[in-house]
Amino acid sequence: MSRQLAPVLVLVAAGLADAAGRHELASYLLLAAVPVIAAVALASYGDLVAGEGGSVGQTALWTIGLVFVTTTAALPSLGSAALAACLTLAGVQVALAASAELKSSK
């Protein structure tokens, strides 16, 4: 679960920067989020393929999130709407990861 926090933190920071009117900083944070999310998506896929507890849902959501972040970073005109979609996906990811941790701890 800890590796899933890094992309969420970068996305939240980008959202806060965008909300504060620091659009240039938000753009740079989104650029920084692309390799972070790609690494987490690949790690999630690797866990799934290796049978180490990966989830199809989490892997799919990270992949969709990567598409949204890449699109937002490449086309800043989409701005807030795509960033909101990324933050929504990150929230779903956090909920899925937390539920998986709770189930595995029982």
Backbone atoms as SQL, in Angstrom:
CREATE TABLE atoms (id INTEGER PRIMARY KEY, chain TEXT, resi INTEGER, resn TEXT, atom TEXT, x REAL, y REAL, z REAL);
INSERT INTO atoms VALUES
  (1, 'A', 1, 'MET', 'N', 0.814, -1.189, 0.000),
  (2, 'A', 1, 'MET', 'CA', 0.000, 0.000, 0.000),
  (3, 'A', 1, 'MET', 'C', 0.863, 1.260, 0.000),
  (4, 'A', 2, 'SER', 'N', 2.050, 1.202, 0.556),
  (5, 'A', 2, 'SER', 'CA', 2.876, 2.406, 0.652),
  (6, 'A', 2, 'SER', 'C', 3.306, 2.922, -0.714),
  (7, 'A', 3, 'ARG', 'N', 3.509, 2.038, -1.672),
  (8, 'A', 3, 'ARG', 'CA', 3.916, 2.526, -2.992),
  (9, 'A', 3, 'ARG', 'C', 2.762, 3.225, -3.703),
  (10, 'A', 4, 'GLN', 'N', 1.542, 2.984, -3.254),
  (11, 'A', 4, 'GLN', 'CA', 0.394, 3.640, -3.868),
  (12, 'A', 4, 'GLN', 'C', 0.161, 5.033, -3.308),
  (13, 'A', 5, 'LEU', 'N', 0.850, 5.380, -2.236),
  (14, 'A', 5, 'LEU', 'CA', 0.673, 6.702, -1.646),
  (15, 'A', 5, 'LEU', 'C', 1.407, 7.789, -2.426),
  (16, 'A', 6, 'ALA', 'N', 2.542, 7.463, -3.014),
  (17, 'A', 6, 'ALA', 'CA', 3.337, 8.471, -3.724),
  (18, 'A', 6, 'ALA', 'C', 2.548, 9.133, -4.857),
  (19, 'A', 7, 'PRO', 'N', 1.909, 8.364, -5.754),
  (20, 'A', 7, 'PRO', 'CA', 1.162, 9.042, -6.816),
  (21, 'A', 7, 'PRO', 'C', -0.032, 9.830, -6.280),
  (22, 'A', 8, 'VAL', 'N', -0.651, 9.322, -5.233),
  (23, 'A', 8, 'VAL', 'CA', -1.789, 10.039, -4.659),
  (24, 'A', 8, 'VAL', 'C', -1.330, 11.373, -4.081),
  (25, 'A', 9, 'LEU', 'N', -0.198, 11.375, -3.393),
  (26, 'A', 9, 'LEU', 'CA', 0.324, 12.616, -2.824),
  (27, 'A', 9, 'LEU', 'C', 0.676, 13.629, -3.909),
  (28, 'A', 10, 'VAL', 'N', 1.275, 13.158, -5.012),
  (29, 'A', 10, 'VAL', 'CA', 1.625, 14.068, -6.105),
  (30, 'A', 10, 'VAL', 'C', 0.357, 14.636, -6.752),
  (31, 'A', 11, 'LEU', 'N', -0.662, 13.802, -6.921),
  (32, 'A', 11, 'LEU', 'CA', -1.914, 14.279, -7.512),
  (33, 'A', 11, 'LEU', 'C', -2.632, 15.268, -6.603),
  (34, 'A', 12, 'VAL', 'N', -2.633, 14.993, -5.309),
  (35, 'A', 12, 'VAL', 'CA', -3.266, 15.918, -4.371),
  (36, 'A', 12, 'VAL', 'C', -2.519, 17.254, -4.368),
  (37, 'A', 13, 'ALA', 'N', -1.188, 17.188, -4.400),
  (38, 'A', 13, 'ALA', 'CA', -0.396, 18.422, -4.455),
  (39, 'A', 13, 'ALA', 'C', -0.710, 19.204, -5.731),
  (40, 'A', 14, 'ALA', 'N', -0.866, 18.506, -6.852),
  (41, 'A', 14, 'ALA', 'CA', -1.217, 19.178, -8.109),
  (42, 'A', 14, 'ALA', 'C', -2.598, 19.806, -8.015),
  (43, 'A', 15, 'GLY', 'N', -3.528, 19.103, -7.402),
  (44, 'A', 15, 'GLY', 'CA', -4.869, 19.648, -7.228),
  (45, 'A', 15, 'GLY', 'C', -4.877, 20.884, -6.349),
  (46, 'A', 16, 'LEU', 'N', -4.105, 20.849, -5.261),
  (47, 'A', 16, 'LEU', 'CA', -4.015, 22.009, -4.373),
  (48, 'A', 16, 'LEU', 'C', -3.355, 23.191, -5.074),
  (49, 'A', 17, 'ALA', 'N', -2.314, 22.910, -5.857),
  (50, 'A', 17, 'ALA', 'CA', -1.651, 23.981, -6.602),
  (51, 'A', 17, 'ALA', 'C', -2.589, 24.597, -7.625),
  (52, 'A', 18, 'ASP', 'N', -3.371, 23.766, -8.294),
  (53, 'A', 18, 'ASP', 'CA', -4.323, 24.263, -9.278),
  (54, 'A', 18, 'ASP', 'C', -5.412, 25.095, -8.601),
  (55, 'A', 19, 'ALA', 'N', -5.883, 24.625, -7.456),
  (56, 'A', 19, 'ALA', 'CA', -6.928, 25.352, -6.727),
  (57, 'A', 19, 'ALA', 'C', -6.410, 26.696, -6.206),
  (58, 'A', 20, 'ALA', 'N', -5.121, 26.762, -5.907),
  (59, 'A', 20, 'ALA', 'CA', -4.527, 28.004, -5.403),
  (60, 'A', 20, 'ALA', 'C', -4.153, 28.966, -6.528),
  (61, 'A', 21, 'GLY', 'N', -4.417, 28.572, -7.765),
  (62, 'A', 21, 'GLY', 'CA', -4.100, 29.431, -8.894),
  (63, 'A', 21, 'GLY', 'C', -2.685, 29.297, -9.401),
  (64, 'A', 22, 'ARG', 'N', -1.943, 28.344, -8.899),
  (65, 'A', 22, 'ARG', 'CA', -0.562, 28.098, -9.331),
  (66, 'A', 22, 'ARG', 'C', -0.574, 27.040, -10.433),
  (67, 'A', 23, 'HIS', 'N', -1.106, 27.397, -11.585),
  (68, 'A', 23, 'HIS', 'CA', -1.313, 26.450, -12.668),
  (69, 'A', 23, 'HIS', 'C', 0.001, 25.904, -13.227),
  (70, 'A', 24, 'GLU', 'N', 1.034, 26.730, -13.238),
  (71, 'A', 24, 'GLU', 'CA', 2.335, 26.264, -13.738),
  (72, 'A', 24, 'GLU', 'C', 2.902, 25.185, -12.813),
  (73, 'A', 25, 'LEU', 'N', 2.810, 25.398, -11.511),
  (74, 'A', 25, 'LEU', 'CA', 3.270, 24.392, -10.552),
  (75, 'A', 25, 'LEU', 'C', 2.452, 23.113, -10.680),
  (76, 'A', 26, 'ALA', 'N', 1.135, 23.260, -10.848),
  (77, 'A', 26, 'ALA', 'CA', 0.274, 22.085, -11.031),
  (78, 'A', 26, 'ALA', 'C', 0.679, 21.310, -12.279),
  (79, 'A', 27, 'SER', 'N', 1.030, 22.018, -13.333),
  (80, 'A', 27, 'SER', 'CA', 1.463, 21.362, -14.569),
  (81, 'A', 27, 'SER', 'C', 2.759, 20.572, -14.354),
  (82, 'A', 28, 'TYR', 'N', 3.701, 21.171, -13.633),
  (83, 'A', 28, 'TYR', 'CA', 4.956, 20.462, -13.354),
  (84, 'A', 28, 'TYR', 'C', 4.724, 19.247, -12.458),
  (85, 'A', 29, 'LEU', 'N', 3.830, 19.378, -11.498),
  (86, 'A', 29, 'LEU', 'CA', 3.522, 18.235, -10.636),
  (87, 'A', 29, 'LEU', 'C', 2.869, 17.111, -11.426),
  (88, 'A', 30, 'LEU', 'N', 2.028, 17.465, -12.382),
  (89, 'A', 30, 'LEU', 'CA', 1.420, 16.427, -13.226),
  (90, 'A', 30, 'LEU', 'C', 2.470, 15.738, -14.095),
  (91, 'A', 31, 'LEU', 'N', 3.432, 16.520, -14.590),
  (92, 'A', 31, 'LEU', 'CA', 4.525, 15.893, -15.347),
  (93, 'A', 31, 'LEU', 'C', 5.321, 14.938, -14.460),
  (94, 'A', 32, 'ALA', 'N', 5.535, 15.321, -13.219),
  (95, 'A', 32, 'ALA', 'CA', 6.253, 14.453, -12.285),
  (96, 'A', 32, 'ALA', 'C', 5.433, 13.212, -11.940),
  (97, 'A', 33, 'ALA', 'N', 4.116, 13.326, -11.998),
  (98, 'A', 33, 'ALA', 'CA', 3.251, 12.196, -11.651),
  (99, 'A', 33, 'ALA', 'C', 3.256, 11.104, -12.714),
  (100, 'A', 34, 'VAL', 'N', 3.568, 11.447, -13.952),
  (101, 'A', 34, 'VAL', 'CA', 3.508, 10.451, -15.035),
  (102, 'A', 34, 'VAL', 'C', 4.421, 9.251, -14.762),
  (103, 'A', 35, 'PRO', 'N', 5.729, 9.425, -14.512),
  (104, 'A', 35, 'PRO', 'CA', 6.549, 8.239, -14.260),
  (105, 'A', 35, 'PRO', 'C', 6.216, 7.542, -12.936),
  (106, 'A', 36, 'VAL', 'N', 5.755, 8.313, -11.965),
  (107, 'A', 36, 'VAL', 'CA', 5.390, 7.706, -10.679),
  (108, 'A', 36, 'VAL', 'C', 4.194, 6.777, -10.852),
  (109, 'A', 37, 'ILE', 'N', 3.178, 7.249, -11.549),
  (110, 'A', 37, 'ILE', 'CA', 1.990, 6.422, -11.783),
  (111, 'A', 37, 'ILE', 'C', 2.309, 5.260, -12.711),
  (112, 'A', 38, 'ALA', 'N', 3.157, 5.496, -13.703),
  (113, 'A', 38, 'ALA', 'CA', 3.552, 4.396, -14.596),
  (114, 'A', 38, 'ALA', 'C', 4.259, 3.291, -13.811),
  (115, 'A', 39, 'ALA', 'N', 5.134, 3.667, -12.890),
  (116, 'A', 39, 'ALA', 'CA', 5.840, 2.668, -12.083),
  (117, 'A', 39, 'ALA', 'C', 4.873, 1.878, -11.211),
  (118, 'A', 40, 'VAL', 'N', 3.907, 2.565, -10.612),
  (119, 'A', 40, 'VAL', 'CA', 2.939, 1.871, -9.758),
  (120, 'A', 40, 'VAL', 'C', 2.027, 0.978, -10.593),
  (121, 'A', 41, 'ALA', 'N', 1.634, 1.442, -11.775),
  (122, 'A', 41, 'ALA', 'CA', 0.795, 0.616, -12.647),
  (123, 'A', 41, 'ALA', 'C', 1.539, -0.647, -13.085),
  (124, 'A', 42, 'LEU', 'N', 2.811, -0.497, -13.434),
  (125, 'A', 42, 'LEU', 'CA', 3.601, -1.669, -13.831),
  (126, 'A', 42, 'LEU', 'C', 3.832, -2.619, -12.658),
  (127, 'A', 43, 'ALA', 'N', 4.063, -2.074, -11.479),
  (128, 'A', 43, 'ALA', 'CA', 4.251, -2.919, -10.297),
  (129, 'A', 43, 'ALA', 'C', 2.962, -3.664, -9.962),
  (130, 'A', 44, 'SER', 'N', 1.838, -2.993, -10.108),
  (131, 'A', 44, 'SER', 'CA', 0.546, -3.631, -9.859),
  (132, 'A', 44, 'SER', 'C', 0.290, -4.752, -10.869),
  (133, 'A', 45, 'TYR', 'N', 0.624, -4.490, -12.119),
  (134, 'A', 45, 'TYR', 'CA', 0.483, -5.525, -13.149),
  (135, 'A', 45, 'TYR', 'C', 1.428, -6.701, -12.869),
  (136, 'A', 46, 'GLY', 'N', 2.651, -6.386, -12.450),
  (137, 'A', 46, 'GLY', 'CA', 3.600, -7.451, -12.118),
  (138, 'A', 46, 'GLY', 'C', 3.108, -8.318, -10.975),
  (139, 'A', 47, 'ASP', 'N', 2.521, -7.689, -9.950),
  (140, 'A', 47, 'ASP', 'CA', 1.945, -8.455, -8.845),
  (141, 'A', 47, 'ASP', 'C', 0.816, -9.347, -9.324),
  (142, 'A', 48, 'LEU', 'N', 0.016, -8.823, -10.228),
  (143, 'A', 48, 'LEU', 'CA', -1.108, -9.587, -10.765),
  (144, 'A', 48, 'LEU', 'C', -0.624, -10.797, -11.550),
  (145, 'A', 49, 'VAL', 'N', 0.357, -10.598, -12.410),
  (146, 'A', 49, 'VAL', 'CA', 0.867, -11.682, -13.245),
  (147, 'A', 49, 'VAL', 'C', 1.601, -12.733, -12.402),
  (148, 'A', 50, 'ALA', 'N', 2.348, -12.268, -11.404),
  (149, 'A', 50, 'ALA', 'CA', 3.115, -13.187, -10.564),
  (150, 'A', 50, 'ALA', 'C', 2.252, -13.878, -9.514),
  (151, 'A', 51, 'GLY', 'N', 1.009, -13.451, -9.387),
  (152, 'A', 51, 'GLY', 'CA', 0.134, -14.061, -8.396),
  (153, 'A', 51, 'GLY', 'C', 0.472, -13.651, -6.976),
  (154, 'A', 52, 'GLU', 'N', 0.980, -12.435, -6.813),
  (155, 'A', 52, 'GLU', 'CA', 1.393, -11.957, -5.500),
  (156, 'A', 52, 'GLU', 'C', 0.368, -10.998, -4.899),
  (157, 'A', 53, 'GLY', 'N', -0.888, -11.262, -5.135),
  (158, 'A', 53, 'GLY', 'CA', -1.932, -10.454, -4.521),
  (159, 'A', 53, 'GLY', 'C', -2.349, -9.242, -5.318),
  (160, 'A', 54, 'GLY', 'N', -1.979, -9.151, -6.571),
  (161, 'A', 54, 'GLY', 'CA', -2.403, -8.028, -7.394),
  (162, 'A', 54, 'GLY', 'C', -3.888, -8.109, -7.700),
  (163, 'A', 55, 'SER', 'N', -4.474, -6.978, -7.983),
  (164, 'A', 55, 'SER', 'CA', -5.893, -6.904, -8.276),
  (165, 'A', 55, 'SER', 'C', -6.099, -6.370, -9.691),
  (166, 'A', 56, 'VAL', 'N', -7.000, -6.993, -10.406),
  (167, 'A', 56, 'VAL', 'CA', -7.317, -6.537, -11.759),
  (168, 'A', 56, 'VAL', 'C', -7.894, -5.121, -11.707),
  (169, 'A', 57, 'GLY', 'N', -8.740, -4.870, -10.720),
  (170, 'A', 57, 'GLY', 'CA', -9.350, -3.554, -10.586),
  (171, 'A', 57, 'GLY', 'C', -8.331, -2.468, -10.333),
  (172, 'A', 58, 'GLN', 'N', -7.391, -2.730, -9.415),
  (173, 'A', 58, 'GLN', 'CA', -6.365, -1.726, -9.119),
  (174, 'A', 58, 'GLN', 'C', -5.469, -1.485, -10.321),
  (175, 'A', 59, 'THR', 'N', -5.092, -2.550, -11.008),
  (176, 'A', 59, 'THR', 'CA', -4.241, -2.400, -12.185),
  (177, 'A', 59, 'THR', 'C', -4.958, -1.591, -13.266),
  (178, 'A', 60, 'ALA', 'N', -6.235, -1.881, -13.481),
  (179, 'A', 60, 'ALA', 'CA', -7.003, -1.143, -14.486),
  (180, 'A', 60, 'ALA', 'C', -7.143, 0.322, -14.101),
  (181, 'A', 61, 'LEU', 'N', -7.399, 0.592, -12.813),
  (182, 'A', 61, 'LEU', 'CA', -7.546, 1.987, -12.386),
  (183, 'A', 61, 'LEU', 'C', -6.239, 2.758, -12.501),
  (184, 'A', 62, 'TRP', 'N', -5.111, 2.117, -12.180),
  (185, 'A', 62, 'TRP', 'CA', -3.824, 2.811, -12.342),
  (186, 'A', 62, 'TRP', 'C', -3.557, 3.104, -13.807),
  (187, 'A', 63, 'THR', 'N', -3.931, 2.177, -14.681),
  (188, 'A', 63, 'THR', 'CA', -3.727, 2.388, -16.112),
  (189, 'A', 63, 'THR', 'C', -4.597, 3.531, -16.630),
  (190, 'A', 64, 'ILE', 'N', -5.846, 3.557, -16.213),
  (191, 'A', 64, 'ILE', 'CA', -6.734, 4.651, -16.610),
  (192, 'A', 64, 'ILE', 'C', -6.220, 5.971, -16.041),
  (193, 'A', 65, 'GLY', 'N', -5.765, 5.935, -14.794),
  (194, 'A', 65, 'GLY', 'CA', -5.196, 7.141, -14.185),
  (195, 'A', 65, 'GLY', 'C', -3.984, 7.645, -14.945),
  (196, 'A', 66, 'LEU', 'N', -3.160, 6.706, -15.417),
  (197, 'A', 66, 'LEU', 'CA', -1.982, 7.093, -16.202),
  (198, 'A', 66, 'LEU', 'C', -2.400, 7.794, -17.494),
  (199, 'A', 67, 'VAL', 'N', -3.446, 7.287, -18.129),
  (200, 'A', 67, 'VAL', 'CA', -3.948, 7.920, -19.352),
  (201, 'A', 67, 'VAL', 'C', -4.455, 9.333, -19.047),
  (202, 'A', 68, 'PHE', 'N', -5.204, 9.486, -17.957),
  (203, 'A', 68, 'PHE', 'CA', -5.716, 10.808, -17.589),
  (204, 'A', 68, 'PHE', 'C', -4.587, 11.785, -17.273),
  (205, 'A', 69, 'VAL', 'N', -3.613, 11.333, -16.502),
  (206, 'A', 69, 'VAL', 'CA', -2.512, 12.230, -16.120),
  (207, 'A', 69, 'VAL', 'C', -1.685, 12.613, -17.342),
  (208, 'A', 70, 'THR', 'N', -1.413, 11.657, -18.202),
  (209, 'A', 70, 'THR', 'CA', -0.646, 11.949, -19.408),
  (210, 'A', 70, 'THR', 'C', -1.401, 12.930, -20.300),
  (211, 'A', 71, 'THR', 'N', -2.696, 12.725, -20.435),
  (212, 'A', 71, 'THR', 'CA', -3.521, 13.626, -21.241),
  (213, 'A', 71, 'THR', 'C', -3.550, 15.023, -20.642),
  (214, 'A', 72, 'THR', 'N', -3.704, 15.104, -19.322),
  (215, 'A', 72, 'THR', 'CA', -3.743, 16.406, -18.660),
  (216, 'A', 72, 'THR', 'C', -2.410, 17.130, -18.779),
  (217, 'A', 73, 'ALA', 'N', -1.310, 16.378, -18.636),
  (218, 'A', 73, 'ALA', 'CA', 0.010, 17.005, -18.744),
  (219, 'A', 73, 'ALA', 'C', 0.285, 17.459, -20.179),
  (220, 'A', 74, 'ALA', 'N', -0.204, 16.693, -21.154),
  (221, 'A', 74, 'ALA', 'CA', 0.057, 17.026, -22.551),
  (222, 'A', 74, 'ALA', 'C', -0.870, 18.124, -23.070),
  (223, 'A', 75, 'LEU', 'N', -2.089, 18.166, -22.570),
  (224, 'A', 75, 'LEU', 'CA', -3.077, 19.134, -23.035),
  (225, 'A', 75, 'LEU', 'C', -3.581, 19.953, -21.853),
  (226, 'A', 76, 'PRO', 'N', -2.850, 20.969, -21.471),
  (227, 'A', 76, 'PRO', 'CA', -3.248, 21.758, -20.298),
  (228, 'A', 76, 'PRO', 'C', -4.621, 22.419, -20.432),
  (229, 'A', 77, 'SER', 'N', -5.141, 22.506, -21.647),
  (230, 'A', 77, 'SER', 'CA', -6.458, 23.120, -21.824),
  (231, 'A', 77, 'SER', 'C', -7.560, 22.288, -21.165),
  (232, 'A', 78, 'LEU', 'N', -7.307, 20.991, -20.976),
  (233, 'A', 78, 'LEU', 'CA', -8.285, 20.147, -20.283),
  (234, 'A', 78, 'LEU', 'C', -8.299, 20.452, -18.791),
  (235, 'A', 79, 'GLY', 'N', -7.149, 20.857, -18.295),
  (236, 'A', 79, 'GLY', 'CA', -6.970, 21.353, -16.940),
  (237, 'A', 79, 'GLY', 'C', -7.741, 20.689, -15.835),
  (238, 'A', 80, 'SER', 'N', -8.624, 21.444, -15.242),
  (239, 'A', 80, 'SER', 'CA', -9.272, 21.058, -13.992),
  (240, 'A', 80, 'SER', 'C', -10.157, 19.824, -14.125),
  (241, 'A', 81, 'ALA', 'N', -10.827, 19.659, -15.249),
  (242, 'A', 81, 'ALA', 'CA', -11.720, 18.511, -15.401),
  (243, 'A', 81, 'ALA', 'C', -10.946, 17.199, -15.377),
  (244, 'A', 82, 'ALA', 'N', -9.853, 17.124, -16.106),
  (245, 'A', 82, 'ALA', 'CA', -9.055, 15.901, -16.121),
  (246, 'A', 82, 'ALA', 'C', -8.352, 15.691, -14.788),
  (247, 'A', 83, 'LEU', 'N', -7.932, 16.778, -14.151),
  (248, 'A', 83, 'LEU', 'CA', -7.306, 16.656, -12.832),
  (249, 'A', 83, 'LEU', 'C', -8.316, 16.147, -11.815),
  (250, 'A', 84, 'ALA', 'N', -9.558, 16.601, -11.907),
  (251, 'A', 84, 'ALA', 'CA', -10.611, 16.102, -11.015),
  (252, 'A', 84, 'ALA', 'C', -10.850, 14.617, -11.245),
  (253, 'A', 85, 'ALA', 'N', -10.806, 14.188, -12.500),
  (254, 'A', 85, 'ALA', 'CA', -10.959, 12.752, -12.795),
  (255, 'A', 85, 'ALA', 'C', -9.806, 11.950, -12.210),
  (256, 'A', 86, 'CYS', 'N', -8.597, 12.486, -12.295),
  (257, 'A', 86, 'CYS', 'CA', -7.429, 11.812, -11.712),
  (258, 'A', 86, 'CYS', 'C', -7.557, 11.703, -10.203),
  (259, 'A', 87, 'LEU', 'N', -8.002, 12.775, -9.567),
  (260, 'A', 87, 'LEU', 'CA', -8.169, 12.751, -8.120),
  (261, 'A', 87, 'LEU', 'C', -9.275, 11.787, -7.700),
  (262, 'A', 88, 'THR', 'N', -10.328, 11.688, -8.493),
  (263, 'A', 88, 'THR', 'CA', -11.393, 10.726, -8.208),
  (264, 'A', 88, 'THR', 'C', -10.872, 9.304, -8.299),
  (265, 'A', 89, 'LEU', 'N', -10.106, 9.012, -9.352),
  (266, 'A', 89, 'LEU', 'CA', -9.516, 7.683, -9.480),
  (267, 'A', 89, 'LEU', 'C', -8.561, 7.385, -8.331),
  (268, 'A', 90, 'ALA', 'N', -7.811, 8.391, -7.907),
  (269, 'A', 90, 'ALA', 'CA', -6.901, 8.200, -6.776),
  (270, 'A', 90, 'ALA', 'C', -7.687, 7.883, -5.510),
  (271, 'A', 91, 'GLY', 'N', -8.812, 8.542, -5.319),
  (272, 'A', 91, 'GLY', 'CA', -9.660, 8.245, -4.159),
  (273, 'A', 91, 'GLY', 'C', -10.195, 6.833, -4.187),
  (274, 'A', 92, 'VAL', 'N', -10.609, 6.377, -5.352),
  (275, 'A', 92, 'VAL', 'CA', -11.077, 4.992, -5.494),
  (276, 'A', 92, 'VAL', 'C', -9.937, 4.029, -5.198),
  (277, 'A', 93, 'GLN', 'N', -8.739, 4.349, -5.677),
  (278, 'A', 93, 'GLN', 'CA', -7.571, 3.513, -5.422),
  (279, 'A', 93, 'GLN', 'C', -7.280, 3.411, -3.929),
  (280, 'A', 94, 'VAL', 'N', -7.355, 4.540, -3.248),
  (281, 'A', 94, 'VAL', 'CA', -7.100, 4.534, -1.805),
  (282, 'A', 94, 'VAL', 'C', -8.134, 3.662, -1.097),
  (283, 'A', 95, 'ALA', 'N', -9.389, 3.773, -1.495),
  (284, 'A', 95, 'ALA', 'CA', -10.435, 2.957, -0.877),
  (285, 'A', 95, 'ALA', 'C', -10.205, 1.468, -1.145),
  (286, 'A', 96, 'LEU', 'N', -9.835, 1.120, -2.372),
  (287, 'A', 96, 'LEU', 'CA', -9.561, -0.287, -2.694),
  (288, 'A', 96, 'LEU', 'C', -8.357, -0.815, -1.927),
  (289, 'A', 97, 'ALA', 'N', -7.305, -0.019, -1.850),
  (290, 'A', 97, 'ALA', 'CA', -6.104, -0.453, -1.134),
  (291, 'A', 97, 'ALA', 'C', -6.383, -0.606, 0.355),
  (292, 'A', 98, 'ALA', 'N', -7.140, 0.325, 0.915),
  (293, 'A', 98, 'ALA', 'CA', -7.465, 0.228, 2.343),
  (294, 'A', 98, 'ALA', 'C', -8.324, -0.991, 2.639),
  (295, 'A', 99, 'SER', 'N', -9.289, -1.275, 1.771),
  (296, 'A', 99, 'SER', 'CA', -10.130, -2.453, 1.995),
  (297, 'A', 99, 'SER', 'C', -9.326, -3.741, 1.843),
  (298, 'A', 100, 'ALA', 'N', -8.388, -3.757, 0.913),
  (299, 'A', 100, 'ALA', 'CA', -7.541, -4.942, 0.748),
  (300, 'A', 100, 'ALA', 'C', -6.652, -5.143, 1.968),
  (301, 'A', 101, 'GLU', 'N', -6.116, -4.052, 2.512),
  (302, 'A', 101, 'GLU', 'CA', -5.274, -4.146, 3.725),
  (303, 'A', 101, 'GLU', 'C', -6.092, -4.635, 4.910),
  (304, 'A', 102, 'LEU', 'N', -7.310, -4.138, 5.044),
  (305, 'A', 102, 'LEU', 'CA', -8.163, -4.570, 6.156),
  (306, 'A', 102, 'LEU', 'C', -8.529, -6.038, 6.046),
  (307, 'A', 103, 'LYS', 'N', -8.797, -6.499, 4.824),
  (308, 'A', 103, 'LYS', 'CA', -9.129, -7.909, 4.626),
  (309, 'A', 103, 'LYS', 'C', -7.941, -8.813, 4.911),
  (310, 'A', 104, 'SER', 'N', -6.743, -8.373, 4.518),
  (311, 'A', 104, 'SER', 'CA', -5.554, -9.210, 4.715),
  (312, 'A', 104, 'SER', 'C', -5.101, -9.220, 6.160),
  (313, 'A', 105, 'SER', 'N', -5.467, -8.209, 6.940),
  (314, 'A', 105, 'SER', 'CA', -5.049, -8.173, 8.343),
  (315, 'A', 105, 'SER', 'C', -5.948, -9.027, 9.229),
  (316, 'A', 106, 'LYS', 'N', -7.083, -9.459, 8.732),
  (317, 'A', 106, 'LYS', 'CA', -7.998, -10.281, 9.541),
  (318, 'A', 106, 'LYS', 'C', -7.616, -11.728, 9.522);
